[in-house]
Amino acid sequence: MAKDIRSLGRKKVSLQEIKIFYDIDEYEDLRSTVLGLILEQVLKPVKSGGTNGKTPALFLSYKVALHEEDSSELIHELKYELCTRLDTSFYMKNIKRYREDRGQVLMLSSYLINSQEKLKNRISLNERSFEIWGREKFLGAEGGLRIVRNLGLEEEDLNYYYTTVPLAYYSHSKETPQNVLILENKDTFYSMRKHLLEGGSSIFGTRIGTLVYGGGKNIYRSFEDFDVCIEPYITDASNSILYLGDIDYEGIIIYESLKRSFEKKYSIKLFTEGYKAMLDKCTRLGMKLPGTKEKQNRNISGEFLEEFDESSRKTISAVLRADEYIPQEILNIGDF
């Protein structure tokens, strides 16, 4: 079979590359080959690239007219053979991408056609990924989510959830209703846990049934699966969920974002008694406060301050204006 320059898969080739590809020694043979490929519309000279200066001259660079593959079978497949739940409009406009993704698309289509009843059970992302493609990481880490979205599907269509690092929590009581206290920092979590283990039942006058370590911003993702990764008595609708974090912009934004994101599902309020204890201890001891970390997001909404009395609001506002903050660790077991 004669050699075909298009087999290189290149959109542009140089005169020297043509010479090497066809293993040509004589200039006249090279010229004859190039002119023949131009006549066959395989090559088109790039005139802006100039000539080689010989007589008769040849251009130094050429565009290659690559093979156009017949896509009629793929178009028919997209139109009539895939699961009707899939929106194939993206791949109809991007047949080349469909060639690349076709195997995975067909597996998803087959799953939706033959295993529809399995979607009734909400399972983890990795479990669903393995169930559909036989690869547990495909949906999350190997590009599967891109294919799913190309086909017009969302997370809820495949009925899966993300598994996060399990929440660390300690339950002093399993009764409901109870107060569930989310803490931003682990030191305070351990200190309050120790207090309850040693016989305490309340913290700053409020009975606490369960302590949850939020881990700062990690609480957002963990809270998405709150009802999956934590005991039912903790997520009981009759419970009150309280939050206690640092008195700084970042701590305030964590609370405000958490409340806005999940207010339809959970009632989240500040543990104002804990914040007041932080403020009172700071004032009583006349402590010099540390400076706010650089580049903190300061875009607080005001929801945080609205939960305090006027005196506490003024004190907190003064701390923020001074570019200072009060860490949760100001409290220890001796304060509880």
C-alpha positions as a Markdown table, in Angstrom:
| # | Residue | x | y | z |
|---|---|---|---|---|
| 1 | Met | 0.0 | 0.0 | 0.0 |
| 2 | Ala | 1.4 | 3.4 | -1.0 |
| 3 | Lys | 2.3 | 5.8 | 1.8 |
| 4 | Asp | -0.2 | 8.5 | 2.7 |
| 5 | Ile | 1.1 | 11.7 | 4.3 |
| 6 | Arg | -2.4 | 12.0 | 6.0 |
| 7 | Ser | -1.5 | 9.0 | 8.2 |
| 8 | Leu | 0.6 | 11.4 | 10.3 |
| 9 | Gly | -2.5 | 13.0 | 11.5 |
| 10 | Arg | -0.9 | 16.4 | 11.1 |
| 11 | Lys | -2.7 | 19.6 | 9.9 |
| 12 | Lys | 0.5 | 21.0 | 8.5 |
| 13 | Val | 3.8 | 19.6 | 7.3 |
| 14 | Ser | 7.1 | 21.1 | 6.0 |
| 15 | Leu | 8.8 | 20.3 | 2.7 |
| 16 | Gln | 11.6 | 18.6 | 4.7 |
| 17 | Glu | 9.1 | 16.4 | 6.5 |
| 18 | Ile | 7.5 | 15.4 | 3.1 |
| 19 | Lys | 11.0 | 14.5 | 1.8 |
| 20 | Ile | 11.7 | 12.3 | 4.9 |
| 21 | Phe | 8.3 | 10.7 | 5.0 |
| 22 | Tyr | 8.5 | 9.6 | 1.3 |
| 23 | Asp | 12.2 | 8.8 | 1.6 |
| 24 | Ile | 13.1 | 11.0 | -1.4 |
| 25 | Asp | 16.7 | 11.7 | -2.4 |
| 26 | Glu | 16.4 | 13.5 | -5.8 |
| 27 | Tyr | 14.9 | 17.1 | -5.9 |
| 28 | Glu | 13.0 | 16.3 | -9.1 |
| 29 | Asp | 11.3 | 13.3 | -7.5 |
| 30 | Leu | 10.4 | 15.5 | -4.5 |
| 31 | Arg | 8.9 | 18.2 | -6.8 |
| 32 | Ser | 6.9 | 15.6 | -8.7 |
| 33 | Thr | 5.6 | 14.1 | -5.5 |
| 34 | Val | 4.5 | 17.4 | -4.0 |
| 35 | Leu | 2.9 | 18.6 | -7.2 |
| 36 | Gly | 1.0 | 15.3 | -7.5 |
| 37 | Leu | -0.3 | 15.6 | -3.9 |
| 38 | Ile | -1.4 | 19.2 | -4.6 |
| 39 | Leu | -3.3 | 18.0 | -7.7 |
| 40 | Glu | -5.0 | 15.3 | -5.6 |
| 41 | Gln | -5.9 | 18.0 | -3.1 |
| 42 | Val | -4.1 | 16.2 | -0.3 |
| 43 | Leu | -1.7 | 19.2 | 0.1 |
| 44 | Lys | -2.3 | 22.9 | -0.1 |
| 45 | Pro | 0.8 | 25.3 | -0.2 |
| 46 | Val | 1.1 | 27.8 | 2.7 |
| 47 | Lys | 2.3 | 30.7 | 0.5 |
| 48 | Ser | 3.1 | 33.0 | 3.5 |
| 49 | Gly | 5.8 | 30.5 | 4.5 |
| 50 | Gly | 7.9 | 31.3 | 1.4 |
| 51 | Thr | 9.7 | 29.0 | -1.0 |
| 52 | Asn | 13.0 | 27.1 | -0.9 |
| 53 | Gly | 14.7 | 29.4 | -3.5 |
| 54 | Lys | 15.4 | 26.7 | -6.0 |
| 55 | Thr | 14.4 | 26.6 | -9.7 |
| 56 | Pro | 11.7 | 25.5 | -10.1 |
| 57 | Ala | 10.8 | 26.4 | -6.5 |
| 58 | Leu | 8.7 | 24.6 | -4.0 |
| 59 | Phe | 6.9 | 26.1 | -1.0 |
| 60 | Leu | 8.4 | 25.3 | 2.4 |
| 61 | Ser | 5.1 | 24.5 | 4.2 |
| 62 | Tyr | 1.8 | 22.7 | 3.3 |
| 63 | Lys | -1.6 | 22.2 | 4.8 |
| 64 | Val | -2.8 | 18.6 | 4.9 |
| 65 | Ala | -6.4 | 17.8 | 4.0 |
| 66 | Leu | -7.1 | 15.0 | 6.6 |
| 67 | His | -9.5 | 12.2 | 5.9 |
| 68 | Glu | -13.1 | 13.0 | 6.7 |
| 69 | Glu | -14.5 | 10.0 | 8.5 |
| 70 | Asp | -18.0 | 8.8 | 7.7 |
| 71 | Ser | -20.1 | 9.7 | 10.7 |
| 72 | Ser | -23.5 | 8.6 | 9.5 |
| 73 | Glu | -23.6 | 5.5 | 11.7 |
| 74 | Leu | -22.7 | 7.4 | 14.8 |
| 75 | Ile | -25.3 | 10.1 | 14.0 |
| 76 | His | -27.9 | 7.3 | 13.6 |
| 77 | Glu | -26.8 | 5.8 | 16.9 |
| 78 | Leu | -27.1 | 9.1 | 18.7 |
| 79 | Lys | -30.5 | 9.8 | 17.2 |
| 80 | Tyr | -32.2 | 6.4 | 17.6 |
| 81 | Glu | -30.3 | 3.9 | 19.7 |
| 82 | Leu | -29.4 | 5.6 | 23.0 |
| 83 | Cys | -31.7 | 5.8 | 26.1 |
| 84 | Thr | -34.2 | 8.6 | 25.5 |
| 85 | Arg | -33.3 | 10.1 | 28.9 |
| 86 | Leu | -30.0 | 11.2 | 27.4 |
| 87 | Asp | -29.8 | 14.6 | 25.6 |
| 88 | Thr | -27.5 | 13.9 | 22.7 |
| 89 | Ser | -27.4 | 17.4 | 21.2 |
| 90 | Phe | -23.9 | 18.1 | 22.5 |
| 91 | Tyr | -22.5 | 15.0 | 20.8 |
| 92 | Met | -24.5 | 15.6 | 17.6 |
| 93 | Lys | -22.5 | 18.8 | 17.3 |
| 94 | Asn | -19.2 | 17.2 | 18.4 |
| 95 | Ile | -18.9 | 13.9 | 16.7 |
| 96 | Lys | -15.2 | 13.7 | 17.2 |
| 97 | Arg | -15.7 | 13.9 | 21.0 |
| 98 | Tyr | -18.4 | 11.3 | 20.7 |
| 99 | Arg | -15.9 | 8.9 | 19.1 |
| 100 | Glu | -13.7 | 9.4 | 22.1 |
| 101 | Asp | -16.4 | 9.0 | 24.7 |
| 102 | Arg | -18.6 | 6.5 | 22.9 |
| 103 | Gly | -17.7 | 3.5 | 25.0 |
| 104 | Gln | -18.6 | 5.2 | 28.2 |
| 105 | Val | -21.8 | 6.8 | 26.8 |
| 106 | Leu | -23.0 | 3.4 | 25.6 |
| 107 | Met | -22.4 | 1.9 | 29.1 |
| 108 | Leu | -24.4 | 4.7 | 30.7 |
| 109 | Ser | -27.2 | 4.3 | 28.1 |
| 110 | Ser | -27.4 | 0.5 | 28.7 |
| 111 | Tyr | -27.5 | 1.1 | 32.5 |
| 112 | Leu | -30.4 | 3.5 | 32.2 |
| 113 | Ile | -32.3 | 1.2 | 29.9 |
| 114 | Asn | -31.7 | -2.1 | 31.7 |
| 115 | Ser | -31.1 | -1.1 | 35.3 |
| 116 | Gln | -33.4 | 1.8 | 35.9 |
| 117 | Glu | -34.8 | 0.3 | 39.1 |
| 118 | Lys | -31.4 | 0.5 | 40.8 |
| 119 | Leu | -31.6 | 4.3 | 40.8 |
| 120 | Lys | -34.3 | 4.1 | 43.5 |
| 121 | Asn | -31.6 | 3.5 | 46.0 |
| 122 | Arg | -29.3 | 6.5 | 46.8 |
| 123 | Ile | -25.8 | 5.2 | 47.0 |
| 124 | Ser | -22.3 | 6.9 | 47.0 |
| 125 | Leu | -20.7 | 8.4 | 44.0 |
| 126 | Asn | -18.0 | 5.7 | 43.8 |
| 127 | Glu | -20.6 | 2.9 | 44.2 |
| 128 | Arg | -22.7 | 4.3 | 41.4 |
| 129 | Ser | -19.6 | 4.8 | 39.2 |
| 130 | Phe | -18.7 | 1.1 | 39.7 |
| 131 | Glu | -22.2 | 0.0 | 39.1 |
| 132 | Ile | -22.4 | 1.8 | 35.7 |
| 133 | Trp | -18.8 | 1.6 | 34.4 |
| 134 | Gly | -17.1 | -1.0 | 36.5 |
| 135 | Arg | -14.6 | 1.6 | 37.7 |
| 136 | Glu | -15.3 | 3.2 | 41.0 |
| 137 | Lys | -13.2 | 6.3 | 40.3 |
| 138 | Phe | -14.6 | 7.0 | 36.8 |
| 139 | Leu | -17.4 | 9.3 | 37.7 |
| 140 | Gly | -15.5 | 11.4 | 40.2 |
| 141 | Ala | -11.9 | 11.5 | 39.3 |
| 142 | Glu | -11.6 | 10.1 | 35.7 |
| 143 | Gly | -13.8 | 12.5 | 33.7 |
| 144 | Gly | -17.1 | 10.7 | 34.0 |
| 145 | Leu | -18.9 | 13.7 | 35.4 |
| 146 | Arg | -18.1 | 15.6 | 32.2 |
| 147 | Ile | -19.7 | 12.9 | 30.1 |
| 148 | Val | -22.8 | 12.8 | 32.3 |
| 149 | Arg | -23.2 | 16.6 | 32.0 |
| 150 | Asn | -22.6 | 16.4 | 28.2 |
| 151 | Leu | -25.7 | 14.2 | 28.1 |
| 152 | Gly | -27.8 | 16.6 | 30.1 |
| 153 | Leu | -27.9 | 14.7 | 33.4 |
| 154 | Glu | -27.3 | 16.1 | 36.9 |
| 155 | Glu | -26.3 | 14.5 | 40.2 |
| 156 | Glu | -29.9 | 13.8 | 41.2 |
| 157 | Asp | -30.6 | 11.9 | 38.0 |
| 158 | Leu | -28.1 | 9.3 | 39.0 |
| 159 | Asn | -29.2 | 9.5 | 42.7 |
| 160 | Tyr | -25.7 | 9.4 | 44.3 |
| 161 | Tyr | -24.2 | 11.3 | 47.2 |
| 162 | Tyr | -20.6 | 12.4 | 48.0 |
| 163 | Thr | -18.9 | 10.6 | 50.9 |
| 164 | Thr | -16.8 | 13.0 | 52.9 |
| 165 | Val | -14.4 | 12.5 | 55.8 |
| 166 | Pro | -16.8 | 11.3 | 58.5 |
| 167 | Leu | -17.8 | 13.9 | 61.1 |
| 168 | Ala | -16.2 | 13.6 | 64.5 |
| 169 | Tyr | -18.8 | 13.8 | 67.1 |
| 170 | Tyr | -19.5 | 12.9 | 70.7 |
| 171 | Ser | -23.0 | 12.2 | 72.0 |
| 172 | His | -23.6 | 12.7 | 75.7 |
| 173 | Ser | -27.2 | 11.9 | 75.2 |
| 174 | Lys | -29.3 | 10.0 | 72.6 |
| 175 | Glu | -32.5 | 11.6 | 73.7 |
| 176 | Thr | -34.5 | 13.9 | 71.4 |
| 177 | Pro | -35.0 | 16.7 | 71.2 |
| 178 | Gln | -31.5 | 17.8 | 72.1 |
| 179 | Asn | -29.1 | 20.6 | 71.5 |
| 180 | Val | -26.4 | 19.7 | 68.9 |
| 181 | Leu | -23.4 | 22.0 | 69.1 |
| 182 | Ile | -21.0 | 22.4 | 66.1 |
| 183 | Leu | -17.6 | 23.6 | 67.0 |
| 184 | Glu | -15.2 | 25.2 | 64.5 |
| 185 | Asn | -12.0 | 24.0 | 66.2 |
| 186 | Lys | -10.9 | 20.7 | 67.5 |
| 187 | Asp | -9.3 | 22.0 | 70.8 |
| 188 | Thr | -12.6 | 23.3 | 71.9 |
| 189 | Phe | -14.3 | 20.1 | 70.8 |
| 190 | Tyr | -12.0 | 18.0 | 73.0 |
| 191 | Ser | -12.2 | 20.3 | 76.0 |
| 192 | Met | -16.0 | 20.4 | 75.9 |
| 193 | Arg | -16.1 | 16.6 | 75.4 |
| 194 | Lys | -13.9 | 16.2 | 78.5 |
| 195 | His | -16.2 | 18.4 | 80.5 |
| 196 | Leu | -19.2 | 16.3 | 79.6 |
| 197 | Leu | -17.4 | 13.0 | 80.1 |
| 198 | Glu | -16.4 | 14.2 | 83.6 |
| 199 | Gly | -20.0 | 14.7 | 84.6 |
| 200 | Gly | -21.1 | 18.0 | 83.1 |
| 201 | Ser | -24.4 | 18.2 | 81.3 |
| 202 | Ser | -24.6 | 21.8 | 80.3 |
| 203 | Ile | -22.2 | 24.4 | 78.9 |
| 204 | Phe | -22.7 | 28.1 | 79.8 |
| 205 | Gly | -26.2 | 27.2 | 81.1 |
| 206 | Thr | -27.3 | 25.3 | 78.0 |
| 207 | Arg | -27.8 | 21.5 | 78.0 |
| 208 | Ile | -25.7 | 20.0 | 75.2 |
| 209 | Gly | -26.6 | 16.5 | 73.9 |
| 210 | Thr | -24.0 | 16.2 | 71.1 |
| 211 | Leu | -20.8 | 17.9 | 70.2 |
| 212 | Val | -19.7 | 17.9 | 66.5 |
| 213 | Tyr | -16.3 | 18.9 | 65.2 |
| 214 | Gly | -16.8 | 21.0 | 62.1 |
| 215 | Gly | -13.2 | 21.6 | 61.0 |
| 216 | Gly | -13.6 | 25.1 | 59.7 |
| 217 | Lys | -14.7 | 25.3 | 56.1 |
| 218 | Asn | -14.8 | 21.5 | 55.8 |
| 219 | Ile | -18.2 | 21.7 | 57.5 |
| 220 | Tyr | -19.8 | 22.7 | 54.2 |
| 221 | Arg | -19.1 | 19.4 | 52.5 |
| 222 | Ser | -19.6 | 17.3 | 55.6 |
| 223 | Phe | -23.0 | 18.9 | 56.2 |
| 224 | Glu | -24.2 | 18.0 | 52.8 |
| 225 | Asp | -24.1 | 14.4 | 54.0 |
| 226 | Phe | -25.1 | 15.2 | 57.6 |
| 227 | Asp | -28.1 | 12.8 | 57.4 |
| 228 | Val | -26.0 | 10.0 | 55.9 |
| 229 | Cys | -22.9 | 10.0 | 58.0 |
| 230 | Ile | -24.3 | 10.7 | 61.5 |
| 231 | Glu | -26.8 | 8.9 | 63.7 |
| 232 | Pro | -30.6 | 9.6 | 63.2 |
| 233 | Tyr | -31.1 | 10.8 | 66.7 |
| 234 | Ile | -28.7 | 13.6 | 66.0 |
| 235 | Thr | -30.4 | 14.7 | 62.8 |
| 236 | Asp | -33.9 | 14.5 | 64.3 |
| 237 | Ala | -36.0 | 17.4 | 63.1 |
| 238 | Ser | -36.9 | 18.4 | 66.7 |
| 239 | Asn | -33.3 | 19.1 | 67.6 |
| 240 | Ser | -31.7 | 22.5 | 67.8 |
| 241 | Ile | -28.4 | 22.9 | 65.9 |
| 242 | Leu | -26.1 | 25.5 | 67.4 |
| 243 | Tyr | -22.8 | 26.8 | 66.1 |
| 244 | Leu | -19.7 | 28.2 | 67.8 |
| 245 | Gly | -16.6 | 29.5 | 66.0 |
| 246 | Asp | -13.9 | 32.1 | 66.1 |
| 247 | Ile | -14.9 | 35.7 | 66.3 |
| 248 | Asp | -13.3 | 36.8 | 63.0 |
| 249 | Tyr | -14.5 | 37.4 | 59.5 |
| 250 | Glu | -13.7 | 33.8 | 58.4 |
| 251 | Gly | -15.6 | 32.3 | 61.4 |
| 252 | Ile | -18.6 | 34.6 | 60.8 |
| 253 | Ile | -18.7 | 33.7 | 57.0 |
| 254 | Ile | -18.6 | 30.0 | 57.8 |
| 255 | Tyr | -21.7 | 30.4 | 60.0 |
| 256 | Glu | -23.6 | 32.7 | 57.6 |
| 257 | Ser | -22.8 | 30.4 | 54.6 |
| 258 | Leu | -23.7 | 27.3 | 56.5 |
| 259 | Lys | -27.0 | 28.7 | 57.6 |
| 260 | Arg | -28.0 | 30.0 | 54.2 |
| 261 | Ser | -27.0 | 26.8 | 52.4 |
| 262 | Phe | -29.0 | 24.4 | 54.7 |
| 263 | Glu | -31.7 | 26.6 | 56.3 |
| 264 | Lys | -34.4 | 24.7 | 54.3 |
| 265 | Lys | -33.3 | 21.4 | 55.8 |
| 266 | Tyr | -32.0 | 22.3 | 59.3 |
| 267 | Ser | -32.5 | 25.1 | 61.8 |
| 268 | Ile | -29.1 | 26.4 | 62.6 |
| 269 | Lys | -28.5 | 29.2 | 65.2 |
| 270 | Leu | -25.5 | 30.7 | 67.0 |
| 271 | Phe | -24.5 | 29.4 | 70.4 |
| 272 | Thr | -24.6 | 33.0 | 71.6 |
| 273 | Glu | -23.9 | 31.9 | 75.3 |
| 274 | Gly | -20.5 | 30.6 | 74.1 |
| 275 | Tyr | -19.7 | 33.8 | 72.1 |
| 276 | Lys | -20.6 | 35.9 | 75.1 |
| 277 | Ala | -18.3 | 33.9 | 77.3 |
| 278 | Met | -15.5 | 34.5 | 74.8 |
| 279 | Leu | -16.2 | 38.3 | 74.9 |
| 280 | Asp | -16.5 | 38.4 | 78.7 |
| 281 | Lys | -13.3 | 36.5 | 79.3 |
| 282 | Cys | -11.4 | 38.8 | 76.9 |
| 283 | Thr | -12.8 | 41.9 | 78.5 |
| 284 | Arg | -12.2 | 40.6 | 82.1 |
| 285 | Leu | -8.6 | 39.7 | 81.5 |
| 286 | Gly | -7.9 | 42.8 | 79.3 |
| 287 | Met | -6.1 | 40.5 | 76.8 |
| 288 | Lys | -4.2 | 41.9 | 73.8 |
| 289 | Leu | -5.8 | 40.3 | 70.8 |
| 290 | Pro | -4.0 | 38.8 | 67.8 |
| 291 | Gly | -4.3 | 40.5 | 64.4 |
| 292 | Thr | -6.6 | 39.3 | 61.7 |
| 293 | Lys | -5.1 | 37.0 | 59.2 |
| 294 | Glu | -4.2 | 38.7 | 55.9 |
| 295 | Lys | -6.5 | 38.5 | 52.9 |
| 296 | Gln | -9.5 | 37.3 | 54.9 |
| 297 | Asn | -12.8 | 37.6 | 53.1 |
| 298 | Arg | -14.6 | 40.4 | 54.9 |
| 299 | Asn | -17.9 | 40.2 | 53.0 |
| 300 | Ile | -20.2 | 39.4 | 56.0 |
| 301 | Ser | -23.9 | 39.9 | 55.6 |
| 302 | Gly | -25.0 | 41.0 | 59.1 |
| 303 | Glu | -26.9 | 37.8 | 59.9 |
| 304 | Phe | -24.3 | 36.8 | 62.5 |
| 305 | Leu | -24.5 | 40.1 | 64.4 |
| 306 | Glu | -28.3 | 40.2 | 64.4 |
| 307 | Glu | -28.4 | 37.2 | 66.8 |
| 308 | Phe | -26.7 | 39.2 | 69.6 |
| 309 | Asp | -27.9 | 41.9 | 71.9 |
| 310 | Glu | -26.8 | 45.5 | 71.2 |
| 311 | Ser | -23.9 | 45.4 | 73.7 |
| 312 | Ser | -22.4 | 42.2 | 72.2 |
| 313 | Arg | -22.8 | 43.6 | 68.7 |
| 314 | Lys | -20.9 | 46.7 | 69.5 |
| 315 | Thr | -18.0 | 44.7 | 71.1 |
| 316 | Ile | -17.8 | 42.3 | 68.2 |
| 317 | Ser | -17.9 | 45.1 | 65.7 |
| 318 | Ala | -15.1 | 46.9 | 67.5 |
| 319 | Val | -12.9 | 43.8 | 67.4 |
| 320 | Leu | -13.4 | 43.4 | 63.7 |
| 321 | Arg | -12.8 | 47.1 | 63.0 |
| 322 | Ala | -9.5 | 46.9 | 64.8 |
| 323 | Asp | -8.5 | 44.0 | 62.5 |
| 324 | Glu | -8.3 | 41.7 | 65.5 |
| 325 | Tyr | -10.0 | 38.4 | 66.3 |
| 326 | Ile | -10.9 | 36.2 | 69.3 |
| 327 | Pro | -10.0 | 32.6 | 68.7 |
| 328 | Gln | -12.4 | 29.9 | 70.1 |
| 329 | Glu | -9.4 | 28.6 | 72.0 |
| 330 | Ile | -9.7 | 31.5 | 74.5 |
| 331 | Leu | -12.1 | 29.1 | 76.2 |
| 332 | Asn | -10.9 | 26.0 | 78.0 |
| 333 | Ile | -12.3 | 23.3 | 80.4 |
| 334 | Gly | -11.9 | 25.7 | 83.3 |
| 335 | Asp | -14.5 | 28.0 | 81.8 |
| 336 | Phe | -17.1 | 25.3 | 81.3 |
